[in-house]
Amino acid sequence: METLEAIFTRRSIRKFKNKEIPEELVIKLLQAAMYAPSARNTQPWHFIVINDRKKLNEIPKLHPYAEMCYEATLAIMICGDLDLEITEGYIALNCAAATQNLLLAAHDLGLGAVWLGVYPRKERMEKLSKFFGIPKNIIPVSLVAIGYPDEVKPKPERFKPDRIHYNHW
Ligand SMILES: Cc1cc2nc3c(=O)[nH]c(=O)nc-3n(C[C@H](O)[C@H](O)[C@H](O)COP(=O)(O)O)c2cc1C
């Protein structure tokens, strides 16, 4: 798939087929995430790959908008490592770039995915950190629920010329 086509046709997918994702595709998703840009190229991320059905079923109890995890066959939590982050304040931005790369790669590979916000919601961060045994210096930033898509979403119109400011506001 061409890059621009992937960008324009990616949608949040929340309905999934009951079909396992092969390991090589999981590695591709992680590779794509790790090729994201990061401030001063710190690459301060870690990824928790969740493919245990029992653990996937616990996520909606820890996150208020994660019901699709009952159907998703995979979830990946993108975490930032404060010990690797030398550019203060950029940790969430770096992890967000990795998250978007992962979403686009999923779409390109014929998978469906949805970004579940974690940082900066304290309650979600605390509950997920406790459940997944995340150390204190690691910040859970986002969670992506993934599976083979069981819904098709049209491309909405989002281009807003009035949001563009040339040379000056
Ligand atoms: C920071 C962030 C947090 C989000 N959190 C959730 C979430 O908790 N649950 C959910 O179902 N979707 C979540 N989404 C997905 C958005 O709802 C979705 O991207 C938006 O409605 C636009 O739709 P699209 O992704 O299909 O273009 C989140 C997206 C972002 C960027």
The ligand as an ORCA input file, in Angstrom:
! r2SCAN-3c Opt
* xyz 0 1
  C      -4.719      9.886     22.140
  C      -5.842      9.036     21.619
  C      -6.620      8.318     22.519
  C      -7.656      7.498     22.064
  N      -8.351      6.751     22.976
  C      -9.296      5.891     22.539
  C      -9.941      5.012     23.462
  O      -9.648      5.005     24.661
  N     -10.884      4.152     22.977
  C     -11.222      4.126     21.650
  O     -12.088      3.323     21.268
  N     -10.627      4.955     20.736
  C      -9.669      5.813     21.152
  N      -8.997      6.601     20.251
  C      -9.335      6.543     18.817
  C     -10.137      7.776     18.378
  O     -11.437      7.703     18.886
  C     -10.145      7.830     16.824
  O      -8.815      7.934     16.360
  C     -10.963      9.008     16.313
  O     -12.341      8.835     16.601
  C     -10.812      9.206     14.798
  O     -11.188      8.050     14.092
  P     -10.206      7.259     13.126
  O      -9.066      6.734     13.951
  O     -11.042      6.158     12.535
  O      -9.680      8.187     12.081
  C      -7.964      7.421     20.668
  C      -7.158      8.149     19.772
  C      -6.103      8.918     20.230
  C      -5.226      9.642     19.238
*
